[in-house]
Amino acid sequence: MIALVDYKAGNLTSVKKALATVGADMYVPGAPEDLADAAGIIVPGVGHFGATGALDAPWIDAILARVGEGRPLFGICLGMQWLFEGSEEAPDLPGLGLLSGRCYRLGANGGGGVKVPHVGWNSLAIQRGEASILEGVEPGAQVYFTHSYVAPINGDSVATTEHGEAFASVVQRGYIAGVQFHPEKSGDVGLRILRNFVELAG
């Protein structure tokens, strides 16, 4: 069973539909202890990084406990940014800290003059496709974005995307993965990525 965490930062309906399409059994945990039997955890999200403050210490402890047991964790959009140490969007609020670096506003590193938020379809420059969440996804595949803040490119970056500047659009370290775009709105490519995660969760 895949646990889809609801912290009131986005509509879960489209994610649920996409997971159902790839044949995943899922549930929405009502409390941190409900994560005990999750085969994998998905943290979705849209909006301001401050919304992740709803994932308080009991939720963090439960999620980290499952990760420590080798159960996969997948962040979508804001959920991916939460995997990092934090974001300039809410500088006093720490992220989960499983991935190194802090998220920043698009254009802050010399990519000025581009429209922010970045909304619409854009391509993936895949750095590492095999044995990753992008298994079976073609280089240049188009996915759907809507965001203003981005994660830094580092050794955990599986794919990057250009919008005035390059940013990490897919990240993965072992069983921890995230995408800056919305796979549930990205057609067959998004469904393939979700299917890969479900398979990772075994």
C-alpha positions as CSV (number, residue, x, y, z in Angstrom):
1,M,0.0,0.0,0.0
2,I,1.2,3.5,-0.9
3,A,0.6,6.2,1.7
4,L,-0.4,9.5,0.1
5,V,0.3,12.2,2.8
6,D,-2.3,15.0,3.0
7,Y,-1.0,18.1,4.7
8,K,-3.5,20.4,3.0
9,A,-1.1,21.7,0.3
10,G,-2.8,20.6,-2.9
11,N,-5.7,18.6,-4.3
12,L,-5.0,14.9,-3.9
13,T,-7.7,13.8,-6.3
14,S,-5.6,13.9,-9.5
15,V,-2.7,12.1,-7.8
16,K,-5.1,9.4,-6.5
17,K,-6.5,9.0,-10.1
18,A,-3.0,8.6,-11.6
19,L,-2.0,6.1,-9.0
20,A,-5.2,4.1,-9.6
21,T,-4.4,4.2,-13.3
22,V,-1.0,2.5,-12.7
23,G,-2.7,-0.1,-10.5
24,A,-1.4,1.1,-7.1
25,D,-3.2,0.4,-3.9
26,M,-3.2,3.5,-1.8
27,Y,-4.5,5.2,1.3
28,V,-4.4,8.6,3.0
29,P,-3.0,8.3,6.5
30,G,-4.9,10.2,9.1
31,A,-2.1,10.3,11.7
32,P,1.7,9.6,11.7
33,E,1.3,6.1,13.2
34,D,-0.8,5.1,10.1
35,L,2.4,5.1,8.1
36,A,3.6,2.0,9.9
37,D,2.4,-0.4,7.2
38,A,3.1,1.8,4.2
39,A,5.2,0.1,1.4
40,G,6.0,3.5,0.1
41,I,5.2,7.2,0.9
42,I,4.3,10.0,-1.5
43,V,4.4,13.6,-0.3
44,P,2.6,15.8,-2.9
45,G,2.1,19.5,-2.7
46,V,1.6,22.9,-4.4
47,G,2.0,26.4,-3.1
48,H,4.2,28.0,-0.5
49,F,7.0,26.2,1.3
50,G,5.5,27.4,4.6
51,A,2.7,24.8,4.0
52,T,5.2,22.0,4.8
53,G,5.2,23.3,8.4
54,A,2.1,21.1,8.8
55,L,4.4,18.1,8.6
56,D,5.4,18.5,12.3
57,A,7.8,16.4,14.4
58,P,5.5,13.3,14.7
59,W,5.1,13.2,10.9
60,I,8.8,13.8,10.3
61,D,9.7,11.0,12.8
62,A,7.3,8.6,11.3
63,I,8.5,9.3,7.7
64,L,12.2,9.1,8.7
65,A,11.5,5.8,10.5
66,R,10.0,4.3,7.3
67,V,12.9,5.6,5.2
68,G,15.3,4.1,7.7
69,E,13.6,0.7,7.1
70,G,14.2,1.1,3.4
71,R,10.7,2.1,2.3
72,P,10.7,4.4,-0.7
73,L,9.8,8.1,-0.3
74,F,8.6,10.2,-3.3
75,G,8.1,14.0,-3.3
76,I,6.1,15.8,-5.9
77,C,6.6,19.6,-6.6
78,L,6.6,21.2,-3.2
79,G,7.0,17.7,-1.7
80,M,10.3,17.4,-3.6
81,Q,11.5,20.7,-2.3
82,W,10.7,19.5,1.2
83,L,13.2,16.7,0.8
84,F,16.0,19.3,0.9
85,E,17.4,21.3,3.8
86,G,15.0,24.2,3.3
87,S,13.9,26.9,0.9
88,E,14.5,30.7,0.6
89,E,10.7,30.9,0.3
90,A,10.4,30.3,4.1
91,P,13.9,30.6,5.4
92,D,13.2,29.9,9.0
93,L,11.4,26.6,8.3
94,P,13.7,23.6,7.8
95,G,13.0,20.9,5.2
96,L,13.4,17.2,5.8
97,G,17.1,17.4,5.1
98,L,17.5,14.1,3.3
99,L,19.0,15.8,0.3
100,S,21.6,18.5,0.6
101,G,21.1,22.1,-0.4
102,R,18.4,24.8,-0.2
103,C,15.8,25.7,-2.8
104,Y,15.7,29.2,-4.3
105,R,13.6,31.4,-6.5
106,L,13.9,30.9,-10.3
107,G,16.1,33.7,-11.7
108,A,18.1,34.2,-8.6
109,N,21.2,32.7,-10.1
110,G,21.4,34.7,-13.3
111,G,18.3,33.5,-15.0
112,G,16.5,36.8,-14.8
113,G,14.1,37.9,-17.4
114,V,12.1,34.7,-17.5
115,K,8.5,34.4,-16.5
116,V,7.9,33.3,-12.9
117,P,6.1,31.2,-12.0
118,H,7.2,28.6,-14.5
119,V,3.9,27.1,-15.8
120,G,3.5,24.7,-18.6
121,W,5.2,21.9,-20.5
122,N,9.0,21.6,-20.6
123,S,11.6,18.9,-21.3
124,L,13.7,16.7,-19.2
125,A,17.5,16.5,-19.8
126,I,18.1,13.1,-18.3
127,Q,21.5,12.7,-16.5
128,R,20.8,9.2,-15.2
129,G,18.0,7.1,-16.6
130,E,18.9,3.5,-15.8
131,A,18.2,2.2,-12.3
132,S,16.3,5.4,-11.5
133,I,12.8,6.7,-11.2
134,L,13.1,7.7,-14.9
135,E,13.6,4.1,-16.1
136,G,12.0,3.9,-19.5
137,V,11.6,7.7,-19.9
138,E,13.0,9.1,-23.1
139,P,15.5,12.0,-23.1
140,G,13.7,15.2,-23.9
141,A,10.4,13.9,-22.6
142,Q,7.8,16.7,-21.9
143,V,6.3,17.1,-18.4
144,Y,4.0,19.7,-16.8
145,F,5.4,22.3,-14.4
146,T,3.9,25.0,-12.1
147,H,6.4,26.5,-9.6
148,S,8.4,29.5,-8.7
149,Y,11.2,27.9,-6.6
150,V,13.7,25.2,-7.6
151,A,16.1,22.8,-6.1
152,P,19.9,23.0,-6.8
153,I,21.7,20.7,-9.2
154,N,24.0,18.3,-7.4
155,G,25.0,14.7,-7.3
156,D,21.4,13.6,-6.6
157,S,20.0,15.2,-9.8
158,V,18.7,12.6,-12.2
159,A,17.3,15.2,-14.7
160,T,17.5,18.9,-15.2
161,T,15.2,21.4,-17.0
162,E,15.9,24.8,-18.4
163,H,13.8,27.9,-17.7
164,G,16.1,30.9,-17.9
165,E,18.6,28.7,-16.0
166,A,19.0,24.9,-15.4
167,F,17.5,23.5,-12.3
168,A,17.0,20.0,-10.8
169,S,13.7,18.6,-12.1
170,V,14.2,15.0,-10.9
171,V,16.3,13.9,-7.9
172,Q,17.0,10.5,-6.5
173,R,19.3,9.1,-3.8
174,G,18.6,5.4,-3.4
175,Y,15.0,5.0,-2.3
176,I,14.4,8.7,-1.9
177,A,13.2,10.5,-5.1
178,G,11.4,13.6,-6.1
179,V,10.1,15.5,-9.2
180,Q,9.6,19.2,-9.5
181,F,6.8,18.8,-12.1
182,H,3.4,17.1,-11.7
183,P,3.5,13.5,-12.9
184,E,-0.3,13.3,-12.4
185,K,-0.7,16.0,-15.1
186,S,2.1,14.8,-17.4
187,G,0.4,12.1,-19.5
188,D,2.1,8.8,-20.2
189,V,5.5,10.1,-19.1
190,G,4.1,11.0,-15.6
191,L,2.3,7.6,-15.3
192,R,5.6,5.8,-16.2
193,I,7.4,7.6,-13.4
194,L,4.6,6.8,-10.9
195,R,4.6,3.2,-12.0
196,N,8.4,3.1,-11.5
197,F,7.9,4.4,-7.9
198,V,5.2,1.8,-7.2
199,E,7.5,-0.9,-8.4
200,L,10.3,0.5,-6.3
201,A,8.0,0.1,-3.3
202,G,7.5,-3.5,-4.3
